[in-house]
Amino acid sequence: MEIATMLSLALLAFIVITIAKTAQIVPQRSAYVVERLGKYAKTLEAGFHLLIPFVDRIAYRHTMKEEAIDVDRQACVTKDNIQVVVNGVIYLQVVDPKAASYGIADYRYAATQLAQTTLRSVVGRIDLDKTFEEREAINTQVVAALDEAARPWGVKVMRYEIADIELPATILDALEKQMRAERERRAVVAQSEGEREAKINVSEGIKQETINLSEADKQRQINEAEGKARQIELVAQATAEGLRLVGDAITTPGGKDAVALRVAEQYVNEFGKLAKTNNTMILPAELSNIGSAVAAITKTLDTVKQ
């Protein structure tokens, strides 16, 4: 009985082991490399697969997802002989499981080592100032070199990113002083630019004010001249109208007599004013004959009319 039980358990264990070695389930975005009697047989994609027990075995298991691998800190010397410490992250993906299994022993280690050597070479060709400015260019050059080298490994290098760049304390202090001086210079330049703009604005304001005042004075003079011209024109028109009315009145019957009477009255009034304001008087020769004076004026009017 005991021997039979032991044989049954052994048979059950054999069946379980056989099934475990025969049936394989490959997860999504994964690939298993199968060897048959120590030689590459096939690559299993995602899904359910059956193998030959004790003949086939899973030699390598690869993920087809993109992997992020840290690249250790390393010292690099720039073109101007400044030592900097750089670390980064490399992103790669297995695209050929067979090449990744047999093309190289450890593609992750190889990729990180190649990234370090390539980074040292790239940093050594640029100055320290350009190291911070041209991170994108450095990353592109590293990716190009890595992708070219990793192609036989069945690995695709997606990108490389510099995580940090550390500088020596002395260089940091010098850069800080340089940046402080640059900021002070920019502040002085900005202040001078502001003062210049303020002076320009003030001068432009004065200029515009002067122009406005001159334009206003010019317009005032034009308005005054036009007013005076209009005044003279109106006075002339009024005078001409008065003279026309006087001339028309003279031509009417009895007009000459009225003019003569008016002239005589004005003559007497003005002579009376002269007598009141002066002790010494110069008398005209025809003073005794006012009628002669009026006749002379009347004759003058007739001549003007003709």
C-alpha positions in Angstrom: 0.0 0.0 0.0 2.7 2.4 0.9 4.7 1.7 -2.3 1.5 2.2 -4.3 0.8 5.5 -2.6 4.3 6.7 -3.2 4.1 5.7 -6.9 0.8 7.5 -7.3 2.2 10.7 -5.8 5.3 10.5 -8.0 3.1 10.0 -11.0 1.0 13.0 -10.0 4.1 15.1 -9.5 5.4 14.0 -12.9 2.1 15.0 -14.6 2.1 18.4 -12.9 5.7 19.1 -13.9 5.0 18.0 -17.4 2.0 20.2 -17.7 3.9 23.1 -16.2 6.7 22.7 -18.7 4.3 22.1 -21.6 1.8 24.9 -21.2 3.1 28.5 -21.2 1.1 31.7 -20.9 3.0 34.8 -22.2 1.7 38.2 -20.8 0.8 41.1 -23.0 3.8 43.2 -24.3 6.2 40.4 -23.4 8.2 37.9 -25.5 9.8 34.5 -24.4 12.7 33.0 -26.2 12.5 29.2 -26.4 15.5 26.9 -26.8 15.2 23.3 -27.9 18.0 21.1 -26.6 20.1 24.2 -26.0 19.5 25.8 -29.5 17.2 28.7 -30.3 13.9 27.4 -31.5 11.3 30.2 -31.5 10.0 33.4 -29.9 6.7 33.2 -28.1 4.4 36.2 -28.4 1.6 37.1 -25.9 -0.9 34.3 -25.4 -1.1 30.5 -24.6 1.6 28.2 -26.0 2.5 24.4 -25.7 6.1 23.2 -25.5 7.7 19.8 -25.8 8.3 18.7 -22.2 12.0 18.3 -21.2 13.0 19.3 -24.7 11.9 22.9 -25.0 12.7 25.5 -22.3 12.2 29.2 -21.7 15.7 30.6 -22.0 15.0 34.4 -21.9 12.0 36.5 -20.9 11.9 40.0 -22.3 9.5 42.9 -21.8 8.6 44.8 -25.0 7.7 47.9 -22.9 9.9 51.0 -22.9 12.3 50.9 -20.0 13.9 53.8 -18.1 17.4 53.1 -16.8 19.4 55.4 -14.6 22.9 56.3 -15.9 25.3 56.6 -12.9 27.0 59.9 -12.1 30.2 60.5 -13.9 32.9 63.2 -14.2 33.2 64.9 -17.6 35.7 67.5 -18.7 34.5 70.3 -20.9 36.4 71.9 -23.8 37.6 74.7 -21.5 39.0 72.1 -19.0 36.2 72.4 -16.4 35.2 69.2 -14.7 31.5 68.6 -14.3 29.5 65.7 -12.9 26.6 64.5 -15.0 23.9 61.9 -14.5 21.0 61.1 -16.7 18.3 58.6 -17.7 18.2 56.5 -20.8 14.9 55.2 -22.3 15.1 52.1 -24.5 12.9 49.3 -25.8 13.5 45.7 -27.0 12.4 45.4 -30.6 14.0 42.0 -31.4 13.9 39.5 -28.5 16.2 37.0 -30.3 19.0 39.7 -30.9 18.5 41.0 -27.3 19.1 37.4 -26.1 22.0 36.4 -28.2 23.5 39.6 -29.5 24.8 40.8 -26.1 25.0 39.4 -22.6 23.4 42.3 -20.8 22.0 45.1 -23.0 21.0 47.3 -20.1 24.5 47.3 -18.7 26.0 47.8 -22.1 23.6 50.7 -22.9 24.5 52.6 -19.7 28.2 52.1 -20.2 28.0 53.3 -23.8 25.8 56.3 -22.7 28.5 57.3 -20.2 31.4 57.1 -22.7 29.4 58.9 -25.4 28.4 61.6 -22.9 32.0 62.2 -21.9 32.9 62.5 -25.6 30.1 65.0 -26.4 30.7 67.2 -23.3 34.4 67.3 -24.1 33.7 69.1 -27.4 31.7 72.0 -25.9 32.5 74.8 -23.4 31.1 75.0 -19.9 28.6 77.8 -20.8 27.2 75.8 -23.7 26.8 72.7 -21.5 23.7 74.2 -19.8 22.4 75.9 -23.0 22.7 72.9 -25.3 21.2 70.1 -23.2 18.9 69.2 -26.1 21.8 69.0 -28.5 23.8 66.8 -26.1 20.8 64.5 -25.6 20.3 64.2 -29.4 23.9 63.3 -30.0 24.0 60.6 -27.2 20.8 59.0 -28.5 22.2 58.9 -32.1 25.4 57.2 -30.9 23.5 54.7 -28.7 20.9 53.8 -31.2 23.5 53.1 -33.8 25.5 50.8 -31.4 22.4 49.1 -30.0 20.8 48.1 -33.3 22.6 44.8 -33.4 21.4 44.1 -29.9 17.8 44.2 -30.9 17.3 47.3 -28.8 15.9 50.7 -29.8 17.1 53.7 -27.8 14.2 56.1 -27.6 15.8 59.1 -25.8 18.3 60.2 -23.3 17.8 63.0 -20.8 20.4 64.7 -18.6 19.0 64.7 -15.1 21.6 67.0 -13.4 24.9 68.8 -14.0 27.0 69.4 -10.9 29.8 72.0 -10.9 32.7 72.5 -8.6 32.2 74.9 -5.7 34.8 77.4 -7.1 33.1 77.4 -10.5 29.7 77.9 -8.9 31.1 80.9 -7.0 32.6 82.4 -10.1 29.4 81.9 -12.0 27.4 83.4 -9.2 29.6 86.5 -9.3 29.4 86.7 -13.0 25.6 86.4 -12.9 25.4 89.1 -10.1 27.6 91.4 -12.2 25.4 90.8 -15.2 22.2 91.5 -13.3 23.7 94.7 -11.9 24.8 95.8 -15.4 21.3 95.1 -16.7 19.8 97.1 -13.8 22.0 100.0 -14.6 21.2 99.8 -18.3 17.5 99.5 -17.6 17.7 102.6 -15.3 19.5 104.6 -17.9 17.1 103.5 -20.5 14.2 104.6 -18.3 15.8 108.0 -17.6 16.4 108.5 -21.3 12.8 107.5 -22.2 11.6 109.9 -19.5 13.7 112.8 -20.9 12.5 112.0 -24.4 8.9 112.0 -23.2 9.4 115.3 -21.4 11.0 116.9 -24.4 8.3 115.5 -26.7 5.7 117.0 -24.3 7.4 120.4 -24.3 7.7 120.2 -28.1 4.1 119.3 -28.5 3.0 122.0 -26.1 5.1 124.6 -28.0 3.5 123.5 -31.3 0.0 123.6 -29.8 0.6 127.1 -28.3 2.0 128.4 -31.6 -0.9 126.9 -33.5 -3.3 128.5 -31.0 -1.6 131.9 -31.4 -1.6 131.5 -35.1 -5.3 130.7 -35.1 -6.0 133.6 -32.7 -4.2 136.0 -35.1 -6.1 134.6 -38.0 -9.4 135.0 -36.2 -8.5 138.6 -35.1 -7.5 139.4 -38.7 -10.7 137.9 -40.1 -12.6 139.8 -37.4 -11.0 143.1 -38.3 -11.4 142.5 -42.0 -15.0 141.7 -41.5 -15.4 144.8 -39.3 -13.8 147.0 -42.0 -16.0 145.3 -44.6 -19.1 146.0 -42.6 -18.1 149.6 -41.9 -17.3 150.1 -45.6 -20.6 148.6 -46.6 -22.5 150.7 -44.0 -20.6 153.9 -45.2 -21.3 153.1 -48.8 -25.0 152.4 -48.0 -25.2 155.8 -46.1 -23.5 157.6 -49.0 -25.9 156.0 -51.4 -28.9 157.0 -49.3 -27.5 160.6 -49.0 -27.0 160.7 -52.8 -30.5 159.4 -53.4 -31.9 162.0 -50.9 -30.1 164.8 -52.7 -31.6 163.9 -56.1 -35.1 164.0 -54.7 -37.1 167.3 -54.9 -35.9 169.7 -52.2 -32.9 167.5 -51.5 -30.4 170.2 -52.4 -32.1 172.7 -50.1 -32.0 170.2 -47.2 -28.3 169.6 -47.7 -27.6 173.3 -47.8 -29.6 173.8 -44.6 -27.7 170.9 -43.0 -24.4 172.3 -44.0 -25.2 175.7 -42.7 -26.3 174.3 -39.4 -23.1 172.3 -39.0 -21.1 175.3 -40.1 -22.6 177.4 -37.4 -22.3 174.7 -34.7 -18.7 174.1 -35.4 -17.9 177.8 -35.4 -19.7 178.2 -32.1 -17.6 175.4 -30.6 -14.4 177.1 -31.8 -15.5 180.3 -30.2 -16.0 178.6 -26.9 -12.7 176.8 -26.7 -10.3 179.5 -27.9 -9.6 183.0 -26.8 -7.9 183.8 -30.1 -9.8 182.9 -33.3 -8.9 183.0 -37.0 -12.0 184.0 -38.9 -12.5 183.1 -42.5 -12.9 185.9 -45.0 -16.5 184.8 -46.0 -17.7 184.7 -42.4 -20.3 187.3 -43.1 -21.7 185.4 -46.1 -22.7 181.9 -44.9 -24.9 181.6 -47.9 -21.8 181.8 -50.2 -20.2 178.9 -48.2 -23.3 176.8 -48.5 -23.5 177.6 -52.2 -19.9 176.5 -52.7 -20.6 173.2 -51.0 -23.8 172.7 -53.0 -21.8 173.3 -56.2 -19.3 170.7 -55.1 -22.0 168.1 -54.5 -23.4 168.8 -58.0 -19.9 168.2 -59.5 -19.5 164.9 -57.6 -22.9 163.8 -58.8 -22.0 164.6 -62.5 
